[in-house]
């Protein structure tokens, strides 16, 4: 999976088995809003940093089904 690291200002590649899913929910006037996110830790030149990516529900479900 490819992420964009703001810390390193470049695209980084992370193996799919190191990617975790995260669902955030917030209450709005019109009801609940769900945000589907993939996150991982990427290392560039020996410096580690967290990377996040907002995805569609279909992509999120595909990663969540892996375990």
PQR file with spaces between the fields and no chain letter, atoms N, CA, C, O and H, PARSE charges and radii, in Angstrom:
ATOM       1  N    UNK     1       0.857   -1.167    0.000 -0.4000 1.5000
ATOM       2  CA   UNK     1       0.000    0.000    0.000 -0.0000 2.0000
ATOM       3  C    UNK     1       0.901    1.228    0.000  0.5500 1.7000
ATOM       4  O    UNK     1       1.922    1.256    0.687 -0.5500 1.4000
ATOM       5  N    UNK     2       0.529    2.216   -0.754 -0.4000 1.5000
ATOM       6  CA   UNK     2       1.314    3.432   -0.851 -0.0000 2.0000
ATOM       7  C    UNK     2       0.636    4.553   -0.062  0.5500 1.7000
ATOM       8  O    UNK     2      -0.566    4.783   -0.198 -0.5500 1.4000
ATOM       9  H    UNK     2      -0.301    2.193   -1.312  0.4000 1.0000
ATOM      10  N    UNK     3       1.413    5.239    0.755 -0.4000 1.5000
ATOM      11  CA   UNK     3       0.952    6.364    1.557 -0.0000 2.0000
ATOM      12  C    UNK     3       1.793    7.579    1.208  0.5500 1.7000
ATOM      13  O    UNK     3       2.871    7.451    0.628 -0.5500 1.4000
ATOM      14  H    UNK     3       2.389    5.052    0.865  0.4000 1.0000
ATOM      15  N    UNK     4       1.297    8.762    1.563 -0.4000 1.5000
ATOM      16  CA   UNK     4       2.102    9.966    1.452 -0.0000 2.0000
ATOM      17  C    UNK     4       2.472   10.394    2.864  0.5500 1.7000
ATOM      18  O    UNK     4       1.591   10.653    3.683 -0.5500 1.4000
ATOM      19  H    UNK     4       0.421    8.866    2.034  0.4000 1.0000
ATOM      20  N    UNK     5       3.762   10.469    3.157 -0.4000 1.5000
ATOM      21  CA   UNK     5       4.240   10.849    4.470 -0.0000 2.0000
ATOM      22  C    UNK     5       4.455   12.359    4.520  0.5500 1.7000
ATOM      23  O    UNK     5       5.295   12.902    3.803 -0.5500 1.4000
ATOM      24  H    UNK     5       4.478   10.259    2.492  0.4000 1.0000
ATOM      25  N    UNK     6       3.688   13.028    5.373 -0.4000 1.5000
ATOM      26  CA   UNK     6       3.867   14.475    5.524 -0.0000 2.0000
ATOM      27  C    UNK     6       5.195   14.803    6.182  0.5500 1.7000
ATOM      28  O    UNK     6       5.810   15.823    5.871 -0.5500 1.4000
ATOM      29  H    UNK     6       3.005   12.587    5.956  0.4000 1.0000
ATOM      30  N    UNK     7       5.638   13.948    7.086 -0.4000 1.5000
ATOM      31  CA   UNK     7       6.903   14.173    7.784 -0.0000 2.0000
ATOM      32  C    UNK     7       8.079   14.114    6.813  0.5500 1.7000
ATOM      33  O    UNK     7       8.999   14.928    6.893 -0.5500 1.4000
ATOM      34  H    UNK     7       5.138   13.119    7.339  0.4000 1.0000
ATOM      35  N    UNK     8       8.042   13.143    5.893 -0.4000 1.5000
ATOM      36  CA   UNK     8       9.149   12.955    4.958 -0.0000 2.0000
ATOM      37  C    UNK     8       8.913   13.639    3.615  0.5500 1.7000
ATOM      38  O    UNK     8       9.819   13.726    2.787 -0.5500 1.4000
ATOM      39  H    UNK     8       7.294   12.482    5.828  0.4000 1.0000
ATOM      40  N    UNK     9       7.676   14.130    3.404 -0.4000 1.5000
ATOM      41  CA   UNK     9       7.283   14.808    2.168 -0.0000 2.0000
ATOM      42  C    UNK     9       7.564   13.982    0.926  0.5500 1.7000
ATOM      43  O    UNK     9       8.123   14.468   -0.057 -0.5500 1.4000
ATOM      44  H    UNK     9       6.940   14.060    4.077  0.4000 1.0000
ATOM      45  N    UNK    10       7.161   12.716    0.997 -0.4000 1.5000
ATOM      46  CA   UNK    10       7.297   11.839   -0.152 -0.0000 2.0000
ATOM      47  C    UNK    10       6.375   10.638    0.002  0.5500 1.7000
ATOM      48  O    UNK    10       5.886   10.349    1.095 -0.5500 1.4000
ATOM      49  H    UNK    10       6.707   12.321    1.795  0.4000 1.0000
ATOM      50  N    UNK    11       6.145    9.947   -1.101 -0.4000 1.5000
ATOM      51  CA   UNK    11       5.345    8.732   -1.042 -0.0000 2.0000
ATOM      52  C    UNK    11       6.198    7.613   -0.484  0.5500 1.7000
ATOM      53  O    UNK    11       7.375    7.482   -0.821 -0.5500 1.4000
ATOM      54  H    UNK    11       6.542   10.182   -1.988  0.4000 1.0000
ATOM      55  N    UNK    12       5.590    6.804    0.375 -0.4000 1.5000
ATOM      56  CA   UNK    12       6.284    5.657    0.957 -0.0000 2.0000
ATOM      57  C    UNK    12       5.432    4.412    0.745  0.5500 1.7000
ATOM      58  O    UNK    12       4.202    4.477    0.745 -0.5500 1.4000
ATOM      59  H    UNK    12       4.634    6.910    0.649  0.4000 1.0000
ATOM      60  N    UNK    13       6.087    3.307    0.568 -0.4000 1.5000
ATOM      61  CA   UNK    13       5.408    2.041    0.365 -0.0000 2.0000
ATOM      62  C    UNK    13       5.483    1.221    1.645  0.5500 1.7000
ATOM      63  O    UNK    13       6.551    1.088    2.243 -0.5500 1.4000
ATOM      64  H    UNK    13       7.086    3.254    0.567  0.4000 1.0000
ATOM      65  N    UNK    14       4.338    0.669    2.064 -0.4000 1.5000
ATOM      66  CA   UNK    14       4.248   -0.124    3.282 -0.0000 2.0000
ATOM      67  C    UNK    14       3.634   -1.471    2.916  0.5500 1.7000
ATOM      68  O    UNK    14       2.625   -1.510    2.213 -0.5500 1.4000
ATOM      69  H    UNK    14       3.470    0.777    1.578  0.4000 1.0000
ATOM      70  N    UNK    15       4.219   -2.576    3.376 -0.4000 1.5000
ATOM      71  CA   UNK    15       3.614   -3.890    3.092 -0.0000 2.0000
ATOM      72  C    UNK    15       2.191   -3.968    3.633  0.5500 1.7000
ATOM      73  O    UNK    15       1.897   -3.434    4.703 -0.5500 1.4000
ATOM      74  H    UNK    15       5.039   -2.545    3.947  0.4000 1.0000
ATOM      75  N    UNK    16       1.313   -4.631    2.894 -0.4000 1.5000
ATOM      76  CA   UNK    16      -0.097   -4.712    3.277 -0.0000 2.0000
ATOM      77  C    UNK    16      -0.312   -5.362    4.637  0.5500 1.7000
ATOM      78  O    UNK    16      -1.289   -5.048    5.317 -0.5500 1.4000
ATOM      79  H    UNK    16       1.551   -5.065    2.025  0.4000 1.0000
ATOM      80  N    UNK    17       0.580   -6.260    5.050 -0.4000 1.5000
ATOM      81  CA   UNK    17       0.384   -6.925    6.338 -0.0000 2.0000
ATOM      82  C    UNK    17       0.712   -6.017    7.528  0.5500 1.7000
ATOM      83  O    UNK    17       0.424   -6.387    8.667 -0.5500 1.4000
ATOM      84  H    UNK    17       1.374   -6.515    4.499  0.4000 1.0000
ATOM      85  N    UNK    18       1.301   -4.850    7.300 -0.4000 1.5000
ATOM      86  CA   UNK    18       1.604   -3.900    8.370 -0.0000 2.0000
ATOM      87  C    UNK    18       0.576   -2.768    8.468  0.5500 1.7000
ATOM      88  O    UNK    18       0.695   -1.884    9.317 -0.5500 1.4000
ATOM      89  H    UNK    18       1.535   -4.550    6.376  0.4000 1.0000
ATOM      90  N    UNK    19      -0.427   -2.806    7.596 -0.4000 1.5000
ATOM      91  CA   UNK    19      -1.446   -1.764    7.570 -0.0000 2.0000
ATOM      92  C    UNK    19      -2.578   -2.144    8.516  0.5500 1.7000
ATOM      93  O    UNK    19      -3.067   -3.274    8.494 -0.5500 1.4000
ATOM      94  H    UNK    19      -0.523   -3.524    6.907  0.4000 1.0000
ATOM      95  N    UNK    20      -2.992   -1.183    9.354 -0.4000 1.5000
ATOM      96  CA   UNK    20      -4.097   -1.406   10.299 -0.0000 2.0000
ATOM      97  C    UNK    20      -5.289   -0.553    9.872  0.5500 1.7000
ATOM      98  O    UNK    20      -5.126    0.471    9.207 -0.5500 1.4000
ATOM      99  H    UNK    20      -2.595   -0.265    9.373  0.4000 1.0000
ATOM     100  N    UNK    21      -6.480   -0.983   10.259 -0.4000 1.5000
ATOM     101  CA   UNK    21      -7.689   -0.222    9.963 -0.0000 2.0000
ATOM     102  C    UNK    21      -8.120    0.554   11.202  0.5500 1.7000
ATOM     103  O    UNK    21      -7.865    0.148   12.336 -0.5500 1.4000
ATOM     104  H    UNK    21      -6.612   -1.815   10.799  0.4000 1.0000
ATOM     105  N    UNK    22      -8.779    1.681   10.952 -0.4000 1.5000
ATOM     106  CA   UNK    22      -9.280    2.495   12.058 -0.0000 2.0000
ATOM     107  C    UNK    22     -10.556    3.195   11.602  0.5500 1.7000
ATOM     108  O    UNK    22     -10.580    3.842   10.555 -0.5500 1.4000
ATOM     109  H    UNK    22      -8.986    2.011   10.031  0.4000 1.0000
ATOM     110  N    UNK    23     -11.601    3.062   12.389 -0.4000 1.5000
ATOM     111  CA   UNK    23     -12.883    3.685   12.090 -0.0000 2.0000
ATOM     112  C    UNK    23     -13.146    4.770   13.116  0.5500 1.7000
ATOM     113  O    UNK    23     -13.115    4.510   14.319 -0.5500 1.4000
ATOM     114  H    UNK    23     -11.581    2.537   13.240  0.4000 1.0000
ATOM     115  N    UNK    24     -13.404    5.977   12.656 -0.4000 1.5000
ATOM     116  CA   UNK    24     -13.744    7.060   13.570 -0.0000 2.0000
ATOM     117  C    UNK    24     -15.180    7.488   13.280  0.5500 1.7000
ATOM     118  O    UNK    24     -15.618    7.506   12.130 -0.5500 1.4000
ATOM     119  H    UNK    24     -13.430    6.189   11.679  0.4000 1.0000
ATOM     120  N    UNK    25     -15.893    7.829   14.335 -0.4000 1.5000
ATOM     121  CA   UNK    25     -17.286    8.237   14.213 -0.0000 2.0000
ATOM     122  C    UNK    25     -17.480    9.532   14.986  0.5500 1.7000
ATOM     123  O    UNK    25     -16.961    9.704   16.089 -0.5500 1.4000
ATOM     124  H    UNK    25     -15.536    7.815   15.269  0.4000 1.0000
ATOM     125  N    UNK    26     -18.236   10.434   14.383 -0.4000 1.5000
ATOM     126  CA   UNK    26     -18.554   11.661   15.103 -0.0000 2.0000
ATOM     127  C    UNK    26     -20.013   12.005   14.868  0.5500 1.7000
ATOM     128  O    UNK    26     -20.606   11.632   13.856 -0.5500 1.4000
ATOM     129  H    UNK    26     -18.657   10.294   13.487  0.4000 1.0000
ATOM     130  N    UNK    27     -20.566   12.712   15.809 -0.4000 1.5000
ATOM     131  CA   UNK    27     -21.974   13.099   15.748 -0.0000 2.0000
ATOM     132  C    UNK    27     -22.099   14.462   15.089  0.5500 1.7000
ATOM     133  O    UNK    27     -21.439   15.416   15.502 -0.5500 1.4000
ATOM     134  H    UNK    27     -20.085   13.015   16.631  0.4000 1.0000
ATOM     135  N    UNK    28     -22.939   14.562   14.070 -0.4000 1.5000
ATOM     136  CA   UNK    28     -23.220   15.833   13.411 -0.0000 2.0000
ATOM     137  C    UNK    28     -24.705   16.157   13.587  0.5500 1.7000
ATOM     138  O    UNK    28     -25.451   15.360   14.157 -0.5500 1.4000
ATOM     139  H    UNK    28     -23.476   13.788   13.734  0.4000 1.0000
ATOM     140  N    UNK    29     -25.121   17.288   13.113 -0.4000 1.5000
ATOM     141  CA   UNK    29     -26.541   17.645   13.207 -0.0000 2.0000
ATOM     142  C    UNK    29     -27.423   16.668   12.447  0.5500 1.7000
ATOM     143  O    UNK    29     -28.559   16.408   12.844 -0.5500 1.4000
ATOM     144  H    UNK    29     -24.515   17.935   12.650  0.4000 1.0000
ATOM     145  N    UNK    30     -26.899   16.127   11.350 -0.4000 1.5000
ATOM     146  CA   UNK    30     -27.677   15.236   10.494 -0.0000 2.0000
ATOM     147  C    UNK    30     -27.519   13.769   10.854  0.5500 1.7000
ATOM     148  O    UNK    30     -28.061   12.914   10.154 -0.5500 1.4000
ATOM     149  H    UNK    30     -25.976   16.339   11.028  0.4000 1.0000
ATOM     150  N    UNK    31     -26.804   13.449   11.909 -0.4000 1.5000
ATOM     151  CA   UNK    31     -26.594   12.064   12.314 -0.0000 2.0000
ATOM     152  C    UNK    31     -25.116   11.769   12.484  0.5500 1.7000
ATOM     153  O    UNK    31     -24.300   12.680   12.625 -0.5500 1.4000
ATOM     154  H    UNK    31     -26.363   14.143   12.478  0.4000 1.0000
ATOM     155  N    UNK    32     -24.783   10.497   12.471 -0.4000 1.5000
ATOM     156  CA   UNK    32     -23.385   10.100   12.642 -0.0000 2.0000
ATOM     157  C    UNK    32     -22.643   10.128   11.317  0.5500 1.7000
ATOM     158  O    UNK    32     -23.200    9.823   10.263 -0.5500 1.4000
ATOM     159  H    UNK    32     -25.446    9.758   12.357  0.4000 1.0000
ATOM     160  N    UNK    33     -21.363   10.503   11.397 -0.4000 1.5000
ATOM     161  CA   UNK    33     -20.482   10.484   10.231 -0.0000 2.0000
ATOM     162  C    UNK    33     -19.358    9.500   10.516  0.5500 1.7000
ATOM     163  O    UNK    33     -18.712    9.580   11.561 -0.5500 1.4000
ATOM     164  H    UNK    33     -20.910   10.751   12.253  0.4000 1.0000
ATOM     165  N    UNK    34     -19.123    8.579    9.601 -0.4000 1.5000
ATOM     166  CA   UNK    34     -18.069    7.579    9.755 -0.0000 2.0000
ATOM     167  C    UNK    34     -16.929    7.916    8.795  0.5500 1.7000
ATOM     168  O    UNK    34     -17.162    8.238    7.630 -0.5500 1.4000
ATOM     169  H    UNK    34     -19.648    8.514    8.752  0.4000 1.0000
ATOM     170  N    UNK    35     -15.691    7.839    9.296 -0.4000 1.5000
ATOM     171  CA   UNK    35     -14.497    8.038    8.470 -0.0000 2.0000
ATOM     172  C    UNK    35     -13.693    6.747    8.513  0.5500 1.7000
ATOM     173  O    UNK    35     -13.399    6.228    9.590 -0.5500 1.4000
ATOM     174  H    UNK    35     -15.502    7.577   10.243  0.4000 1.0000
ATOM     175  N    UNK    36     -13.345    6.240    7.359 -0.4000 1.5000
ATOM     176  CA   UNK    36     -12.613    4.984    7.239 -0.0000 2.0000
ATOM     177  C    UNK    36     -11.159    5.307    6.938  0.5500 1.7000
ATOM     178  O    UNK    36     -10.862    6.014    5.975 -0.5500 1.4000
ATOM     179  H    UNK    36     -13.583    6.662    6.485  0.4000 1.0000
ATOM     180  N    UNK    37     -10.242    4.783    7.769 -0.4000 1.5000
ATOM     181  CA   UNK    37      -8.839    5.156    7.687 -0.0000 2.0000
ATOM     182  C    UNK    37      -7.949    3.920    7.731  0.5500 1.7000
ATOM     183  O    UNK    37      -8.239    2.951    8.433 -0.5500 1.4000
ATOM     184  H    UNK    37     -10.484    4.209    8.551  0.4000 1.0000
ATOM     185  N    UNK    38      -6.864    3.973    6.969 -0.4000 1.5000
ATOM     186  CA   UNK    38      -5.798    2.979    7.062 -0.0000 2.0000
ATOM     187  C    UNK    38      -4.597    3.690    7.648  0.5500 1.7000
ATOM     188  O    UNK    38      -4.327    4.841    7.305 -0.5500 1.4000
ATOM     189  H    UNK    38      -6.629    4.759    6.398  0.4000 1.0000
ATOM     190  N    UNK    39      -3.871    3.014    8.534 -0.4000 1.5000
ATOM     191  CA   UNK    39      -2.696    3.635    9.139 -0.0000 2.0000
ATOM     192  C    UNK    39      -1.578    2.608    9.269  0.5500 1.7000
ATOM     193  O    UNK    39      -1.812    1.402    9.348 -0.5500 1.4000
ATOM     194  H    UNK    39      -4.090    2.079    8.813  0.4000 1.0000
ATOM     195  N    UNK    40      -0.355    3.132    9.288 -0.4000 1.5000
ATOM     196  CA   UNK    40       0.829    2.283    9.395 -0.0000 2.0000
ATOM     197  C    UNK    40       1.991    3.137    9.886  0.5500 1.7000
ATOM     198  O    UNK    40       1.874    4.354   10.023 -0.5500 1.4000
ATOM     199  H    UNK    40      -0.165    4.111    9.224  0.4000 1.0000
ATOM     200  N    UNK    41       3.114    2.473   10.147 -0.4000 1.5000
ATOM     201  CA   UNK    41       4.350    3.169   10.514 -0.0000 2.0000
ATOM     202  C    UNK    41       5.331    2.958    9.363  0.5500 1.7000
ATOM     203  O    UNK    41       5.632    1.824    8.993 -0.5500 1.4000
ATOM     204  H    UNK    41       3.209    1.484   10.036  0.4000 1.0000
ATOM     205  N    UNK    42       5.820    4.051    8.806 -0.4000 1.5000
ATOM     206  CA   UNK    42       6.754    3.986    7.687 -0.0000 2.0000
ATOM     207  C    UNK    42       8.114    4.498    8.141  0.5500 1.7000
ATOM     208  O    UNK    42       8.206    5.464    8.898 -0.5500 1.4000
ATOM     209  H    UNK    42       5.575    4.973    9.107  0.4000 1.0000
ATOM     210  N    UNK    43       9.167    3.839    7.671 -0.4000 1.5000
ATOM     211  CA   UNK    43      10.528    4.244    7.993 -0.0000 2.0000
ATOM     212  C    UNK    43      11.224    4.711    6.716  0.5500 1.7000
ATOM     213  O    UNK    43      11.314    3.974    5.734 -0.5500 1.4000
ATOM     214  H    UNK    43       9.092    3.054    7.056  0.4000 1.0000
ATOM     215  N    UNK    44      11.712    5.947    6.751 -0.4000 1.5000
ATOM     216  CA   UNK    44      12.453    6.514    5.622 -0.0000 2.0000
ATOM     217  C    UNK    44      13.778    7.013    6.157  0.5500 1.7000
ATOM     218  O    UNK    44      13.807    7.849    7.060 -0.5500 1.4000
ATOM     219  H    UNK    44      11.640    6.545    7.549  0.4000 1.0000
ATOM     220  N    UNK    45      14.876    6.512    5.611 -0.4000 1.5000
ATOM     221  CA   UNK    45      16.233    6.899    6.021 -0.0000 2.0000
ATOM     222  C    UNK    45      16.444    6.721    7.523  0.5500 1.7000
ATOM     223  O    UNK    45      17.127    7.525    8.156 -0.5500 1.4000
ATOM     224  H    UNK    45      14.852    5.833    4.877  0.4000 1.0000
ATOM     225  N    UNK    46      15.857    5.669    8.089 -0.4000 1.5000
ATOM     226  CA   UNK    46      16.033    5.370    9.499 -0.0000 2.0000
ATOM     227  C    UNK    46      15.141    6.153   10.442  0.5500 1.7000
ATOM     228  O    UNK    46      15.243    5.993   11.658 -0.5500 1.4000
ATOM     229  H    UNK    46      15.302    5.015    7.574  0.4000 1.0000
ATOM     230  N    UNK    47      14.276    6.989    9.913 -0.4000 1.5000
ATOM     231  CA   UNK    47      13.378    7.789   10.738 -0.0000 2.0000
ATOM     232  C    UNK    47      11.956    7.273   10.538  0.5500 1.7000
ATOM     233  O    UNK    47      11.434    7.281    9.423 -0.5500 1.4000
ATOM     234  H    UNK    47      14.193    7.119    8.925  0.4000 1.0000
ATOM     235  N    UNK    48      11.333    6.822   11.635 -0.4000 1.5000
ATOM     236  CA   UNK    48       9.982    6.278   11.553 -0.0000 2.0000
ATOM     237  C    UNK    48       8.949    7.377   11.742  0.5500 1.7000
ATOM     238  O    UNK    48       9.180    8.353   12.455 -0.5500 1.4000
ATOM     239  H    UNK    48      11.757    6.815   12.540  0.4000 1.0000
ATOM     240  N    UNK    49       7.815    7.202   11.094 -0.4000 1.5000
ATOM     241  CA   UNK    49       6.714    8.150   11.237 -0.0000 2.0000
ATOM     242  C    UNK    49       5.401    7.478   10.891  0.5500 1.7000
ATOM     243  O    UNK    49       5.349    6.600   10.030 -0.5500 1.4000
ATOM     244  H    UNK    49       7.627    6.409   10.514  0.4000 1.0000
ATOM     245  N    UNK    50       4.339    7.895   11.567 -0.4000 1.5000
ATOM     246  CA   UNK    50       3.016    7.354   11.289 -0.0000 2.0000
ATOM     247  C    UNK    50       2.469    7.953   10.002  0.5500 1.7000
ATOM     248  O    UNK    50       2.666    9.134    9.719 -0.5500 1.4000
ATOM     249  H    UNK    50       4.381    8.609   12.267  0.4000 1.0000
ATOM     250  N    UNK    51       1.786    7.132    9.236 -0.4000 1.5000
ATOM     251  CA   UNK    51       1.128    7.593    8.017 -0.0000 2.0000
ATOM     252  C    UNK    51      -0.326    7.138    8.069  0.5500 1.7000
ATOM     253  O    UNK    51      -0.632    6.057    8.572 -0.5500 1.4000
ATOM     254  H    UNK    51       1.626    6.172    9.467  0.4000 1.0000
ATOM     255  N    UNK    52      -1.215    7.973    7.544 -0.4000 1.5000
ATOM     256  CA   UNK    52      -2.647    7.709    7.545 -0.0000 2.0000
ATOM     257  C    UNK    52      -3.177    7.952    6.141  0.5500 1.7000
ATOM     258  O    UNK    52      -2.633    8.746    5.374 -0.5500 1.4000
ATOM     259  H    UNK    52      -0.966    8.851    7.135  0.4000 1.0000
ATOM     260  N    UNK    53      -4.268    7.237    5.827 -0.4000 1.5000
ATOM     261  CA   UNK    53      -4.889    7.408    4.527 -0.0000 2.0000
ATOM     262  C    UNK    53      -6.383    7.177    4.684  0.5500 1.7000
ATOM     263  O    UNK    53      -6.800    6.130    5.178 -0.5500 1.4000
ATOM     264  H    UNK    53      -4.711    6.592    6.451  0.4000 1.0000
ATOM     265  N    UNK    54      -7.201    8.152    4.265 -0.4000 1.5000
ATOM     266  CA   UNK    54      -8.639    7.979    4.274 -0.0000 2.0000
ATOM     267  C    UNK    54      -9.038    7.219    3.014  0.5500 1.7000
ATOM     268  O    UNK    54      -8.584    7.538    1.915 -0.5500 1.4000
ATOM     269  H    UNK    54      -6.862    9.003    3.863  0.4000 1.0000
ATOM     270  N    UNK    55      -9.889    6.213    3.185 -0.4000 1.5000
ATOM     271  CA   UNK    55     -10.284    5.349    2.065 -0.0000 2.0000
ATOM     272  C    UNK    55     -11.795    5.170    2.062  0.5500 1.7000
ATOM     273  O    UNK    55     -12.493    5.591    2.985 -0.5500 1.4000
ATOM     274  H    UNK    55     -10.257    5.954    4.078  0.4000 1.0000
ATOM     275  N    UNK    56     -12.280    4.540    1.007 -0.4000 1.5000
ATOM     276  CA   UNK    56     -13.706    4.244    0.905 -0.0000 2.0000
ATOM     277  C    UNK    56     -14.063    3.058    1.805  0.5500 1.7000
ATOM     278  O    UNK    56     -13.184    2.337    2.277 -0.5500 1.4000
ATOM     279  H    UNK    56     -11.713    4.198    0.257  0.4000 1.0000
ATOM     280  N    UNK    57     -15.346    2.871    2.030 -0.4000 1.5000
ATOM     281  CA   UNK    57     -15.810    1.773    2.869 -0.0000 2.0000
ATOM     282  C    UNK    57     -15.432    0.424    2.255  0.5500 1.7000
ATOM     283  O    UNK    57     -15.125   -0.519    2.984 -0.5500 1.4000
ATOM     284  H    UNK    57     -16.060    3.456    1.647  0.4000 1.0000
ATOM     285  N    UNK    58     -15.450    0.323    0.936 -0.4000 1.5000
ATOM     286  CA   UNK    58     -15.118   -0.928    0.258 -0.0000 2.0000
ATOM     287  C    UNK    58     -13.656   -1.317    0.494  0.5500 1.7000
ATOM     288  O    UNK    58     -13.366   -2.477    0.786 -0.5500 1.4000
ATOM     289  H    UNK    58     -15.699    1.089    0.344  0.4000 1.0000
ATOM     290  N    UNK    59     -12.745   -0.368    0.370 -0.4000 1.5000
ATOM     291  CA   UNK    59     -11.322   -0.635    0.611 -0.0000 2.0000
ATOM     292  C    UNK    59     -11.096   -0.973    2.080  0.5500 1.7000
ATOM     293  O    UNK    59     -10.338   -1.887    2.403 -0.5500 1.4000
ATOM     294  H    UNK    59     -12.980    0.574    0.132  0.4000 1.0000
ATOM     295  N    UNK    60     -11.757   -0.230    2.971 -0.4000 1.5000
ATOM     296  CA   UNK    60     -11.652   -0.472    4.406 -0.0000 2.0000
ATOM     297  C    UNK    60     -12.115   -1.900    4.742  0.5500 1.7000
ATOM     298  O    UNK    60     -11.439   -2.617    5.481 -0.5500 1.4000
ATOM     299  H    UNK    60     -12.373    0.513    2.709  0.4000 1.0000
ATOM     300  N    UNK    61     -13.259   -2.301    4.201 -0.4000 1.5000
ATOM     301  CA   UNK    61     -13.786   -3.648    4.463 -0.0000 2.0000
ATOM     302  C    UNK    61     -12.862   -4.728    3.931  0.5500 1.7000
ATOM     303  O    UNK    61     -12.729   -5.783    4.552 -0.5500 1.4000
ATOM     304  H    UNK    61     -13.808   -1.719    3.601  0.4000 1.0000
ATOM     305  N    UNK    62     -12.222   -4.487    2.797 -0.4000 1.5000
ATOM     306  CA   UNK    62     -11.297   -5.468    2.230 -0.0000 2.0000
ATOM     307  C    UNK    62     -10.088   -5.670    3.161  0.5500 1.7000
ATOM     308  O    UNK    62      -9.643   -6.801    3.356 -0.5500 1.4000
ATOM     309  H    UNK    62     -12.330   -3.631    2.293  0.4000 1.0000
ATOM     310  N    UNK    63      -9.561   -4.589    3.730 -0.4000 1.5000
ATOM     311  CA   UNK    63      -8.437   -4.721    4.662 -0.0000 2.0000
ATOM     312  C    UNK    63      -8.879   -5.307    5.993  0.5500 1.7000
ATOM     313  O    UNK    63      -8.141   -6.081    6.603 -0.5500 1.4000
ATOM     314  H    UNK    63      -9.923   -3.670    3.571  0.4000 1.0000
ATOM     315  N    UNK    64     -10.068   -4.950    6.449 -0.4000 1.5000
ATOM     316  CA   UNK    64     -10.572   -5.471    7.722 -0.0000 2.0000
ATOM     317  C    UNK    64     -10.855   -6.964    7.643  0.5500 1.7000
ATOM     318  O    UNK    64     -10.724   -7.670    8.643 -0.5500 1.4000
ATOM     319  H    UNK    64     -10.668   -4.322    5.953  0.4000 1.0000
ATOM     320  N    UNK    65     -11.239   -7.452    6.476 -0.4000 1.5000
ATOM     321  CA   UNK    65     -11.553   -8.870    6.307 -0.0000 2.0000
ATOM     322  C    UNK    65     -10.301   -9.751    6.363  0.5500 1.7000
ATOM     323  O    UNK    65     -10.393  -10.951    6.620 -0.5500 1.4000
ATOM     324  H    UNK    65     -11.346   -6.878    5.664  0.4000 1.0000
ATOM     325  N    UNK    66      -9.140   -9.153    6.122 -0.4000 1.5000
ATOM     326  CA   UNK    66      -7.893   -9.923    6.156 -0.0000 2.0000
ATOM     327  C    UNK    66      -7.530  -10.371    7.564  0.5500 1.7000
ATOM     328  O    UNK    66      -6.829  -11.367    7.746 -0.5500 1.4000
ATOM     329  H    UNK    66      -9.065   -8.178    5.914  0.4000 1.0000
ATOM     330  N    UNK    67      -8.001   -9.649    8.535 -0.4000 1.5000
ATOM     331  CA   UNK    67      -7.710  -10.061    9.912 -0.0000 2.0000
ATOM     332  C    UNK    67      -7.074   -8.994   10.632  0.5500 1.7000
ATOM     333  O    UNK    67      -6.751   -9.150   11.810 -0.5500 1.4000
ATOM     334  H    UNK    67      -8.570   -8.840    8.387  0.4000 1.0000
